[in-house]
Amino acid sequence: RAVKWVHDVIPDASYAITEDFMNKLFNEYNIDYIIHGDDPCLLPDGTDAYALAKKAGRYKQIKRTEGVSTTDIVGRMLLCVRERSACDSHNHSSLQRQFSHGHGQ
C-alpha cells in the first residue's frame, strides 16, 4: 500500500492462480493483466504459476531489472521486523536506515 505505483492491494492473494481467483482478479478488481518479471515463476510441483493467465491472454511479462527484487525487498523488511522483535532498543529511524541501505544483505 505504501508503494506509489500500487493502486490497490488484494489481501490474502493466492500464489497459485486458480481459474476462480483469476476471474475474481479480472471481474471484482478490474485487473487487465497479471504482470511478472521475465524470471521463472513456478509452483512447488514445477508448473507455471501463470499458465491460466497466459492461456486467457491476460499475462504480460516485463524485463527484470537487475538488482531490483521484490523477494529481496520483502526479505529485508522481514529482517528488520525480526531484529526489532529481538531487540526493542531499535527506534523507527534506525529501522528505516537499515532497510533503505540493505542491512543484512
Secondary structure by P-SEA (a helix, b strand, c coil): ccccccccccccccccccaaaaaaaacccccccccccccccccccccccaaaaaaacccccccccccccaaaaaaaaaaaaaaaaacccccaaaaaaaaaacccc
